[in-house]
């Protein structure tokens, strides 16, 4: 799960960087990739949130203070929550825009009518949450690097798998 979340996030991040820099008439394939990666990330993050709620918190690695470990975990929970919510809002935004949502070649039925009253606020919220999760990711990564350098906690434990 940790590797899957990390790889999907990295691919989606690359897509997010490339998408606005591409001429409008050349964005169709990038949007298909964006939709599929976004939903994949949202589903993986939702599963990870369920694991956070279901499983007891693991013990911190030897030498890592429990409060430091808990802080890094709290940031990760917030990050997964934002990924999940952003994915749902992305659907509403795309449908409000009147755009087809295609996931891995399967066109989903519109569940929201095309509407400027839906498109505009959902578009702003989707973009705002994207900036927010980039900020959270930066804090989470910086804190994890600090933990590794200060307490020799290990870098692979940062991947959001079961042991985090």
VOBA-1610 file (N, C-alpha, C; in pm, whole numbers, padded with zeros to 5 digits, always signed):
BEGIN
Unk+00082-00120+00000Unk+00000+00000+00000Unk+00086+00125+00000Unk+00191+00126+00079Unk+00278+00243+00087Unk+00340+00277-00047Unk+00394+00176-00114Unk+00455+00200-00245Unk+00350+00242-00347Unk+00233+00180-00343Unk+00127+00215-00438Unk+00085+00361-00422Unk+00060+00403-00297Unk+00023+00543-00272Unk+00133+00638-00319Unk+00257+00605-00288Unk+00369+00692-00325Unk+00382+00703-00477Unk+00373+00591-00547Unk+00389+00593-00693Unk+00273+00663-00763Unk+00151+00637-00718Unk+00035+00703-00779Unk+00041+00853-00753Unk+00079+00892-00631Unk+00090+01034-00601Unk+00198+01099-00689Unk+00312+01034-00705Unk+00420+01091-00789Unk+00374+01106-00933Unk+00305+01006-00985Unk+00255+01015-01124Unk+00149+01125-01137Unk+00060+01135-01039Unk-00043+01240-01043Unk+00021+01378-01029Unk+00122+01390-00946Unk+00192+01517-00931Unk+00254+01560-01063Unk+00318+01467-01134Unk+00375+01499-01265Unk+00266+01543-01362Unk+00153+01474-01358Unk+00040+01510-01444Unk-00012+01649-01410Unk-00021+01681-01282Unk-00070+01812-01238Unk+00024+01923-01284Unk+00153+01896-01286Unk+00250+01997-01330Unk+00241+02017-01481Unk+00223+01910-01557Unk+00221+01917-01703Unk+00089+01971-01757Unk-00022+01934-01695Unk-00156+01966-01747Unk-00179+02114-01778Unk-00155+02207-01685Unk-00183+02347-01718Unk-00085+02409-01817Unk+00026+02344-01840Unk+00126+02395-01933Unk+00107+02341-02075Unk+00002+02264-02093Unk-00029+02204-02221Unk-00141+02283-02287Unk-00131+02311-02418Unk-00239+02384-02485Unk-00374+02312-02466Unk-00480+02391-02456Unk-00613+02337-02427Unk-00655+02226-02523Unk-00622+02240-02651Unk-00664+02140-02749Unk-00583+02011-02741Unk-00481+02006-02656Unk-00396+01887-02644Unk-00407+01822-02505Unk-00508+01857-02429Unk-00519+01810-02291Unk-00603+01684-02273Unk-00668+01635-02375Unk-00763+01524-02359Unk-00699+01402-02292Unk-00585+01358-02342Unk-00520+01239-02286Unk-00473+01266-02143Unk-00420+01386-02119Unk-00374+01420-01984Unk-00490+01421-01885Unk-00608+01465-01931Unk-00726+01464-01842Unk-00770+01321-01811Unk-00763+01233-01912Unk-00798+01093-01888Unk-00704+01032-01784Unk-00575+01061-01797Unk-00477+01010-01701Unk-00502+01073-01564Unk-00530+01203-01562Unk-00556+01274-01436Unk-00676+01213-01363Unk-00783+01191-01435Unk-00903+01132-01373Unk-00874+00993-01317Unk-00808+00910-01394Unk-00781+00773-01350Unk-00685+00771-01231Unk-00579+00851-01238Unk-00484+00855-01126Unk-00549+00917-01002Unk-00628+01022-01022Unk-00694+01088-00909Unk-00788+00995-00835Unk-00866+00919-00910Unk-00958+00824-00846Unk-00880+00712-00778Unk-00775+00664-00843Unk-00692+00559-00782Unk-00634+00609-00650Unk-00581+00730-00651Unk-00524+00786-00529Unk-00631+00804-00421Unk-00748+00853-00459Unk-00856+00873-00363Unk-00899+00740-00300Unk-00909+00636-00381Unk-00950+00504-00330Unk-00842+00446-00238Unk-00716+00454-00280Unk-00607+00404-00195Unk-00602+00481-00063Unk-00619+00612-00068Unk-00618+00693+00053Unk-00736+00659+00143Unk-00852+00633+00084Unk-00969+00595+00164Unk-00946+00461+00234Unk-00886+00367+00162Unk-00853+00237+00224Unk-00754+00258+00337Unk-00655+00344+00315Unk-00556+00372+00420Unk-00621+00438+00542Unk-00717+00527+00518Unk-00790+00588+00630Unk-00867+00481+00709Unk-00925+00388+00637Unk-00997+00279+00703Unk-00900+00197+00789Unk-00780+00171+00737Unk-00679+00100+00816Unk-00642+00180+00940Unk-00626+00312+00924Unk-00595+00396+01041Unk-00702+00379+01148Unk-00828+00379+01107Unk-00939+00370+01202Unk-00952+00229+01260Unk-00926+00127+01181Unk-00948-00012+01221Unk-00835-00067+01307Unk-00712-00040+01268Unk-00597-00102+01333Unk-00544-00015+01447Unk-00489-00078+01549Unk-00425+00002+01654Unk-00298+00067+01598Unk-00261+00179+01655Unk-00140+00248+01610Unk-00018+00162+01636Unk+00071+00152+01538Unk+00193+00075+01562Unk+00286+00149+01659Unk+00381+00076+01710Unk+00481+00137+01798Unk+00581+00214+01713Unk+00631+00324+01767Unk+00733+00397+01692Unk+00860+00314+01680Unk+00939+00339+01576Unk+01068+00269+01565Unk+01155+00298+01688Unk+01246+00208+01719Unk+01333+00231+01835Unk+01405+00366+01824Unk+01403+00439+01934Unk+01472+00568+01940Unk+01389+00686+01895Unk+01274+00662+01833Unk+01188+00773+01787Unk+01087+00803+01897Unk+01084+00927+01947Unk+00989+00961+02053Unk+00845+00939+02007Unk+00760+00885+02095Unk+00621+00858+02059Unk+00547+00982+02008Unk+00571+01097+02067Unk+00501+01219+02023Unk+00542+01257+01881Unk+00668+01239+01848Unk+00716+01270+01714Unk+00653+01175+01612Unk+00646+01048+01648Unk+00584+00947+01562Unk+00435+00979+01543Unk+00367+01016+01652Unk+00225+01048+01645Unk+00200+01172+01559Unk+00288+01270+01567Unk+00273+01391+01485Unk+00283+01357+01337Unk+00381+01276+01301Unk+00398+01236+01161Unk+00277+01156+01113Unk+00224+01072+01200Unk+00103+00994+01168Unk-00018+01084+01149Unk-00032+01185+01233Unk-00145+01278+01223Unk-00141+01354+01090Unk-00022+01394+01049Unk-00009+01462+00920Unk-00049+01367+00808Unk-00008+01241+00819Unk-00042+01142+00716Unk-00192+01117+00710Unk-00258+01113+00824Unk-00404+01096+00826Unk-00470+01214+00755Unk-00426+01335+00787Unk-00481+01454+00722Unk-00456+01450+00572Unk-00338+01407+00531Unk-00304+01398+00389Unk-00394+01298+00318Unk-00415+01183+00377Unk-00504+01082+00316Unk-00648+01131+00311Unk-00691+01203+00414Unk-00827+01258+00414Unk-00843+01360+00302Unk-00745+01446+00284Unk-00753+01546+00177Unk-00749+01479+00040Unk-00667+01376+00022Unk-00665+01302-00105Unk-00804+01246-00135Unk-00868+01187-00035Unk-00998+01125-00055Unk-01104+01229-00090Unk-01109+01337-00015Unk-01209+01441-00039Unk-01185+01509-00174Unk-01059+01533-00208Unk-01027+01596-00336Unk-01074+01510-00453Unk-01062+01379-00440Unk-01110+01288-00545Unk-01260+01297-00566Unk-01334+01302-00457Unk-01481+01312-00467Unk-01519+01447-00529Unk-01456+01553-00483Unk-01486+01686-00536Unk-01447+01695-00683Unk-01342+01624-00722Unk-01300+01622-00862Unk-01408+01567-00953Unk-01477+01462-00908Unk-01590+01409-00984Unk-01698+01514-01003Unk-01738+01576-00893Unk-01845+01676-00898Unk-01804+01792-00989Unk-01680+01835-00979Unk-01629+01944-01063Unk-01636+01905-01212Unk-01587+01787-01245Unk-01586+01744-01386Unk-01729+01734-01440Unk-01819+01676-01363Unk-01957+01664-01410Unk-02025+01800-01418Unk-01998+01888-01322Unk-02053+02024-01328Unk-02004+02100-01450Unk-01885+02066-01493Unk-01826+02126-01613Unk-01887+02066-01739Unk-01956+01953-01724Unk-02015+01884-01838Unk-01919+01789-01906Unk-01809+01760-01839Unk-01705+01675-01896Unk-01731+01530-01863Unk-01698+01444-01957Unk-01705+01300-01934Unk-01592+01260-01840Unk-01622+01175-01744Unk-01520+01120-01656Unk-01494+00977-01703Unk-01372+00954-01749Unk-01333+00823-01802Unk-01225+00766-01712Unk-01255+00650-01655Unk-01160+00583-01567Unk-01111+00457-01634Unk-00985+00458-01670Unk-00923+00342-01733Unk-01004+00292-01851Unk-01058+00385-01930Unk-01133+00352-02050Unk-01282+00334-02031Unk-01331+00341-01909Unk-01474+00324-01882Unk-01534+00462-01851Unk-01632+00502-01931Unk-01698+00630-01910Unk-01804+00614-01802Unk-01793+00697-01700Unk-01889+00693-01590Unk-02011+00777-01623Unk-02128+00735-01577Unk-02248+00816-01602Unk-02242+00946-01521Unk-02299+01051-01576Unk-02305+01180-01505Unk-02400+01168-01388Unk-02354+01200-01269Unk-02439+01199-01151Unk-02475+01340-01107Unk-02414+01439-01172Unk-02441+01579-01143Unk-02464+01648-01277Unk-02568+01729-01286Unk-02597+01801-01410Unk-02494+01911-01434Unk-02471+01940-01561Unk-02381+02051-01596Unk-02438+02180-01539Unk-02352+02253-01468Unk-02400+02374-01401Unk-02282+02461-01363Unk-02289+02589-01399Unk-02186+02683-01358Unk-02187+02700-01206Unk-02304+02689-01146Unk-02316+02703-01001Unk-02246+02588-00927Unk-02227+02476-00994Unk-02153+02363-00937Unk-02007+02370-00980Unk-01983+02395-01107Unk-01848+02393-01163Unk-01754+02492-01094Unk-01798+02616-01079Unk-01708+02719-01028Unk-01663+02693-00885Unk-01755+02674-00788Unk-01704+02650-00652Unk-01629+02517-00637Unk-01674+02414-00709Unk-01605+02285-00698Unk-01466+02292-00763Unk-01453+02368-00870Unk-01323+02386-00933Unk-01225+02456-00842Unk-01273+02565-00779Unk-01187+02637-00684Unk-01150+02549-00565Unk-01249+02476-00513Unk-01222+02390-00398Unk-01125+02278-00435Unk-01143+02218-00552Unk-01053+02111-00598Unk-00910+02164-00607Unk-00892+02280-00667Unk-00758+02339-00679Unk-00700+02377-00544Unk-00783+02433-00457Unk-00737+02473-00324Unk-00689+02351-00246Unk-00767+02244-00249Unk-00727+02122-00178Unk-00599+02063-00236Unk-00579+02077-00367Unk-00456+02027-00428Unk-00335+02104-00372Unk-00347+02235-00360Unk-00237+02312-00299Unk-00220+02273-00153Unk-00331+02248-00084Unk-00325+02211+00056Unk-00254+02077+00073Unk-00286+01978-00012Unk-00219+01849+00008Unk-00073+01856-00032Unk-00036+01945-00123Unk+00106+01962-00152Unk+00179+02020-00031Unk+00114+02115+00039Unk+00172+02171+00160Unk+00184+02063+00268Unk+00076+01987+00288Unk+00080+01879+00388Unk+00188+01777+00353Unk+00199+01743+00227Unk+00302+01648+00185Unk+00440+01702+00218Unk+00463+01830+00191Unk+00592+01891+00221Unk+00624+01887+00370Unk+00526+01919+00453Unk+00545+01914+00599Unk+00572+01771+00644Unk+00493+01677+00593Unk+00510+01537+00630Unk+00649+01486+00591Unk+00693+01520+00470Unk+00823+01476+00423Unk+00935+01542+00502Unk+00926+01672+00526Unk+01029+01743+00603Unk+01039+01686+00744Unk+00924+01660+00808Unk+00925+01605+00943Unk+00985+01464+00942Unk+00949+01385+00842Unk+01006+01251+00832Unk+01156+01253+00809Unk+01204+01346+00727Unk+01349+01358+00706Unk+01418+01402+00835Unk+01356+01495+00908Unk+01410+01537+01037Unk+01418+01417+01131Unk+01312+01337+01138Unk+01311+01220+01225Unk+01423+01124+01186Unk+01444+01107+01057Unk+01548+01016+01012Unk+01687+01069+01051Unk+01710+01197+01028Unk+01841+01254+01058Unk+01866+01263+01209Unk+01764+01298+01284Unk+01780+01318+01429Unk+01776+01187+01506Unk+01688+01096+01468Unk+01665+00975+01546Unk+01697+00846+01471Unk+01747+00857+01349Unk+01778+00739+01267Unk+01656+00649+01254Unk+01540+00710+01223Unk+01413+00637+01218Unk+01395+00558+01089Unk+01473+00586+00987Unk+01460+00517+00859Unk+01366+00591+00766Unk+01401+00593+00638Unk+01321+00665+00540Unk+01207+00581+00483Unk+01225+00451+00468Unk+01120+00368+00410Unk+00996+00362+00498Unk+01011+00387+00627Unk+00894+00386+00715Unk+00800+00502+00684Unk+00847+00600+00606Unk+00761+00712+00569Unk+00651+00670+00472Unk+00674+00565+00395Unk+00570+00521+00303Unk+00446+00484+00382Unk+00330+00532+00337Unk+00208+00517+00418Unk+00147+00378+00419Unk+00229+00278+00441Unk+00178+00141+00452Unk+00125+00113+00591Unk+00114-00011+00628Unk+00054-00049+00756Unk+00135-00007+00878Unk+00267-00002+00868Unk+00347+00021+00987Unk+00363+00167+01025Unk+00291+00256+00959Unk+00300+00398+00992Unk+00179+00436+01075
//
